[in-house]
Amino acid sequence: MTRLAVQIDPLDRLNIASDTSVALMAEGQARGVTIETFQPASLSFDSGTLSALLTPTRIDLAASQPFTLGTPRRAPLAGFDLVFVRQDPPFDMAYYANTCLLGLLPQSVRVLNAPHAIRNTHEKLSALAFPHLMAQTLVTRDRDEIAAFAGRHEAIVLKPLSMFGGEMVVKSRAGDPALPGHLDRLLAFSAEPIIAQEFLPGVKTGDRRVMMLEGQPVGALGRLPPEGGFIANIHSGGRPVLAQLNEREAAICAEVGERLVAWGIFFAGLDLIDGHLSEINVTSPTLVQELRRVGGPDIAKLYWDRLLAGA
């Protein structure tokens, strides 16, 4: 019997109706996989043994209490067949350290996504490997550079490196009296550089989240921003719709997909805006339940089909 350990955020914080990790675990359980979950902070390395405080976990999505939990116990992760890294960003130094620890597991334990791949594939910076596929982009902490960049474009979008779900994303322009305040807030948020991108007007008609398995697109979710808005993330009020890729979007997925395979990424979510690559999500790609709900493929089933076929 296949044994799975899942590094995940606290189960009581998960939205059962939308969480991708829940869908992946439920599908694995339906295939006879035994599941135990653990919190990232419980990971320990002692004299060559990597262990975690593991809790046997069963899922019943129809129940009022969807999780049935056993007694937690500390146990070596080397005894498992699979480890899923399903911890949400931000990808901070604690997250980084855990990828280093998980990378010490023997090859008999398959970790998805691979720790080195998560570590080396920053969700926003990795897209910079494809500048010809992106909107014009600047990464810096230099206010003068940002002001000059804004002057070259009708409008720009500013966002932090380490947040997700559309948080702290703002639209601005050269001469905007609010621009200095936006920069104050973003630069004070962390010591990291921030991203400035050319604003793409097509985002008003929605963006795309493309599900990628082993470098191949297997489903696309459109996200429509709220009336009068430009941020299409579901967490920020975007509305999900089924999407079909056009020729340019398919070409982007093909080119990026080849690199994902080379990087060792099994499951990723590409964000496309107005025919441009925006982000490559690899820590805990989401939205598979939303995609299925609007008539798209069941990514959880496809995930396990491919995973077990390659076992």
C-alpha positions as CSV (number, residue, x, y, z in Angstrom):
1,M,0.0,0.0,0.0
2,T,1.3,3.4,-1.0
3,R,2.1,5.7,2.0
4,L,1.9,9.5,1.6
5,A,3.0,12.2,3.9
6,V,1.8,15.7,3.2
7,Q,3.6,18.9,4.4
8,I,0.7,21.3,4.7
9,D,-0.7,24.3,6.5
10,P,-3.1,23.7,9.4
11,L,-6.0,21.6,8.2
12,D,-8.6,23.7,10.1
13,R,-7.5,26.7,7.9
14,L,-8.2,25.0,4.6
15,N,-11.3,25.8,2.5
16,I,-12.6,22.3,1.8
17,A,-14.6,23.5,-1.2
18,S,-11.7,25.0,-3.0
19,D,-8.4,23.7,-1.6
20,T,-6.3,21.8,-4.2
21,S,-4.4,19.9,-1.5
22,V,-7.7,18.5,-0.2
23,A,-8.6,17.4,-3.8
24,L,-5.2,15.7,-4.2
25,M,-5.4,13.9,-0.9
26,A,-9.0,12.8,-1.4
27,E,-8.2,11.3,-4.8
28,G,-5.1,9.5,-3.4
29,Q,-7.3,8.1,-0.6
30,A,-9.8,6.8,-3.2
31,R,-7.0,4.9,-4.8
32,G,-6.0,3.2,-1.5
33,V,-3.2,5.5,-0.5
34,T,-2.8,6.0,3.3
35,I,-2.2,9.6,4.2
36,E,-0.5,11.3,7.1
37,T,-0.1,15.1,7.4
38,F,2.5,17.2,9.2
39,Q,3.1,20.9,9.8
40,P,6.3,22.4,8.3
41,A,7.6,23.5,11.7
42,S,7.6,19.9,13.0
43,L,10.3,18.7,10.6
44,S,13.4,17.6,12.4
45,F,16.8,16.2,11.4
46,D,18.6,14.2,14.0
47,S,21.9,12.3,13.4
48,G,20.9,11.3,9.8
49,T,17.2,10.8,10.3
50,L,14.6,13.2,9.0
51,S,11.3,13.0,10.9
52,A,8.1,14.9,11.4
53,L,5.2,14.9,13.8
54,L,2.8,12.9,11.6
55,T,-1.0,12.6,12.0
56,P,-2.9,9.9,10.3
57,T,-5.5,11.7,8.2
58,R,-8.7,10.5,6.5
59,I,-11.0,12.7,4.4
60,D,-14.7,12.6,4.0
61,L,-15.8,15.6,1.9
62,A,-19.5,14.9,2.5
63,A,-19.1,15.0,6.3
64,S,-19.6,18.1,8.5
65,Q,-16.1,17.3,9.9
66,P,-14.2,16.4,6.7
67,F,-11.0,15.3,8.5
68,T,-10.7,12.3,10.8
69,L,-7.4,12.5,12.6
70,G,-5.4,9.9,14.4
71,T,-2.9,10.3,17.2
72,P,0.1,12.3,16.1
73,R,3.5,10.7,16.5
74,R,7.0,11.5,15.5
75,A,8.3,9.2,12.7
76,P,10.9,9.1,10.0
77,L,9.8,10.3,6.6
78,A,12.1,7.7,4.9
79,G,9.3,5.2,5.6
80,F,7.0,6.8,3.2
81,D,6.7,6.3,-0.6
82,L,5.6,9.9,-1.3
83,V,5.9,13.3,0.3
84,F,3.8,16.1,-1.1
85,V,4.9,19.7,-0.4
86,R,1.6,21.5,-0.2
87,Q,2.5,24.5,2.0
88,D,1.3,27.8,0.8
89,P,3.7,30.7,0.1
90,P,5.3,33.0,1.1
91,F,8.5,31.2,0.2
92,D,10.6,32.6,3.1
93,M,13.8,31.3,4.8
94,A,11.8,28.8,6.8
95,Y,10.3,27.4,3.6
96,Y,13.7,27.4,2.0
97,A,15.2,25.5,5.0
98,N,12.5,22.8,4.8
99,T,13.3,22.2,1.1
100,C,16.9,21.7,2.1
101,L,15.9,19.1,4.7
102,L,13.5,17.3,2.5
103,G,16.2,17.1,-0.1
104,L,18.1,14.7,2.3
105,L,15.5,12.0,1.9
106,P,16.6,8.8,0.1
107,Q,15.6,8.4,-3.6
108,S,13.1,5.8,-2.5
109,V,10.9,8.6,-1.3
110,R,9.5,10.7,-4.1
111,V,9.0,14.4,-3.1
112,L,6.6,16.5,-5.2
113,N,7.4,19.1,-6.2
114,A,11.0,18.1,-5.8
115,P,12.7,20.2,-3.1
116,H,15.5,21.5,-5.3
117,A,13.0,22.4,-8.0
118,I,10.9,24.5,-5.5
119,R,14.0,26.1,-4.1
120,N,15.3,27.0,-7.6
121,T,12.1,28.1,-9.2
122,H,10.9,31.3,-7.6
123,E,7.3,31.8,-8.5
124,K,7.8,35.3,-9.8
125,L,11.5,35.5,-10.7
126,S,11.6,32.2,-12.6
127,A,9.4,33.8,-15.3
128,L,12.3,36.2,-16.0
129,A,14.0,33.3,-17.8
130,F,11.5,34.0,-20.6
131,P,11.7,37.8,-21.1
132,H,10.4,37.5,-24.7
133,L,7.2,35.9,-23.4
134,M,6.5,38.5,-20.6
135,A,5.3,42.1,-20.4
136,Q,8.1,44.6,-19.9
137,T,9.3,44.0,-16.4
138,L,11.6,45.7,-13.9
139,V,12.9,44.1,-10.7
140,T,14.5,46.6,-8.3
141,R,14.4,48.6,-5.1
142,D,15.7,51.7,-6.8
143,R,13.0,54.4,-6.8
144,D,14.6,56.3,-9.6
145,E,14.6,53.2,-11.8
146,I,10.9,52.6,-11.0
147,A,10.1,56.3,-11.8
148,A,12.0,56.0,-15.2
149,F,10.2,52.7,-15.9
150,A,6.8,54.3,-15.2
151,G,7.7,57.1,-17.5
152,R,8.1,54.7,-20.4
153,H,4.7,53.2,-20.0
154,E,1.2,54.5,-19.9
155,A,0.5,52.5,-16.7
156,I,2.4,50.0,-14.5
157,V,1.6,47.4,-11.9
158,L,3.7,47.1,-8.8
159,K,3.8,43.9,-6.6
160,P,6.0,42.3,-3.9
161,L,8.1,39.2,-4.6
162,S,6.8,37.0,-1.8
163,M,3.0,37.4,-1.6
164,F,0.3,35.6,-3.4
165,G,-3.4,35.8,-4.3
166,G,-3.1,39.3,-5.7
167,E,-2.2,40.8,-2.3
168,M,-0.4,44.2,-2.3
169,V,-0.7,44.5,-6.1
170,V,-1.3,48.1,-7.2
171,K,-1.7,49.9,-10.5
172,S,0.0,53.3,-10.9
173,R,1.6,55.6,-13.5
174,A,4.2,58.3,-13.9
175,G,3.0,61.5,-12.1
176,D,0.5,59.5,-9.9
177,P,0.5,61.3,-6.5
178,A,-0.1,58.0,-4.8
179,L,3.0,56.4,-6.4
180,P,5.4,57.4,-3.6
181,G,3.1,56.0,-1.0
182,H,2.8,52.7,-2.9
183,L,6.5,52.5,-3.0
184,D,6.9,53.3,0.7
185,R,4.5,50.4,1.6
186,L,6.1,47.9,-0.8
187,L,9.7,48.7,0.0
188,A,9.0,48.6,3.8
189,F,7.3,45.2,3.5
190,S,10.6,43.4,3.1
191,A,14.2,43.8,2.1
192,E,13.5,42.1,-1.2
193,P,13.2,44.0,-4.5
194,I,9.8,44.6,-5.9
195,I,8.4,44.0,-9.4
196,A,7.2,46.7,-11.7
197,Q,5.5,45.6,-14.9
198,E,3.9,47.2,-17.9
199,F,0.1,47.2,-17.4
200,L,-1.6,45.0,-19.9
201,P,-5.1,46.4,-20.7
202,G,-6.2,42.9,-21.8
203,V,-6.3,41.8,-18.1
204,K,-9.6,43.6,-17.8
205,T,-11.1,40.7,-19.8
206,G,-9.4,38.1,-17.6
207,D,-6.3,36.1,-17.2
208,R,-5.5,32.3,-17.4
209,R,-4.2,29.8,-14.9
210,V,-2.9,26.9,-16.9
211,M,-2.4,23.6,-15.1
212,M,0.9,21.9,-16.2
213,L,1.7,18.2,-15.5
214,E,5.1,17.0,-16.5
215,G,5.5,20.0,-18.7
216,Q,2.2,19.6,-20.6
217,P,-0.9,21.8,-20.3
218,V,-3.9,19.7,-19.0
219,G,-6.5,22.4,-18.3
220,A,-7.0,26.2,-18.2
221,L,-9.1,28.3,-15.9
222,G,-10.0,31.8,-16.9
223,R,-10.3,34.4,-14.1
224,L,-12.4,37.5,-14.7
225,P,-11.7,40.5,-12.5
226,P,-14.5,42.3,-10.6
227,E,-16.3,45.1,-12.4
228,G,-13.9,48.1,-12.6
229,G,-11.0,46.1,-11.3
230,F,-7.9,44.6,-12.8
231,I,-6.8,41.9,-10.3
232,A,-8.3,38.6,-11.5
233,N,-7.1,36.3,-8.6
234,I,-9.9,34.3,-7.1
235,H,-8.7,35.4,-3.6
236,S,-9.2,39.0,-4.7
237,G,-12.7,38.6,-6.1
238,G,-12.0,37.2,-9.5
239,R,-14.7,34.9,-11.1
240,P,-13.6,31.5,-12.5
241,V,-14.6,30.4,-16.0
242,L,-13.6,27.6,-18.3
243,A,-10.9,28.7,-20.8
244,Q,-9.4,27.5,-24.0
245,L,-5.8,28.4,-25.0
246,N,-5.3,30.4,-28.1
247,E,-2.3,29.7,-30.4
248,R,0.1,32.1,-28.6
249,E,-0.9,30.8,-25.2
250,A,-0.3,27.3,-26.3
251,A,3.1,28.2,-27.6
252,I,4.0,29.8,-24.3
253,C,3.0,26.7,-22.5
254,A,5.0,24.5,-24.8
255,E,8.2,26.6,-24.4
256,V,7.9,26.9,-20.6
257,G,6.8,23.3,-20.3
258,E,10.1,22.1,-21.7
259,R,12.0,24.1,-19.1
260,L,9.7,22.8,-16.3
261,V,10.7,19.3,-17.2
262,A,14.4,20.2,-17.2
263,W,13.9,22.0,-13.8
264,G,12.2,18.9,-12.3
265,I,8.8,20.4,-11.8
266,F,6.0,17.8,-11.8
267,F,3.0,20.1,-11.2
268,A,2.9,23.8,-11.9
269,G,0.4,26.6,-12.6
270,L,1.3,29.1,-15.3
271,D,-0.3,32.5,-15.0
272,L,-0.9,34.2,-18.4
273,I,-2.2,37.7,-18.9
274,D,-3.1,39.1,-22.3
275,G,-0.9,36.6,-24.1
276,H,2.1,37.1,-21.8
277,L,3.6,34.9,-19.1
278,S,3.2,36.4,-15.6
279,E,4.2,33.8,-13.0
280,I,5.1,30.1,-12.6
281,N,3.5,28.7,-9.5
282,V,5.3,25.7,-8.1
283,T,5.1,25.7,-4.3
284,S,1.4,24.6,-4.0
285,P,-0.4,25.3,-7.3
286,T,-4.1,25.8,-6.7
287,L,-7.5,26.2,-8.4
288,V,-8.1,22.6,-9.5
289,Q,-11.5,22.4,-7.8
290,E,-12.6,25.7,-9.4
291,L,-11.5,24.3,-12.8
292,R,-13.5,21.1,-12.3
293,R,-16.5,23.1,-11.1
294,V,-16.8,25.1,-14.3
295,G,-16.6,22.0,-16.5
296,G,-12.9,21.5,-16.8
297,P,-10.9,18.3,-16.4
298,D,-10.4,16.7,-13.0
299,I,-6.7,17.6,-12.4
300,A,-6.5,15.6,-9.2
301,K,-7.3,12.4,-11.2
302,L,-4.9,13.3,-13.9
303,Y,-2.2,14.1,-11.3
304,W,-2.5,10.6,-9.7
305,D,-2.8,8.9,-13.1
306,R,0.6,10.4,-14.2
307,L,2.2,9.9,-10.8
308,L,1.3,6.2,-10.5
309,A,2.1,5.6,-14.1
310,G,5.6,6.8,-13.5
311,A,6.0,4.9,-10.2
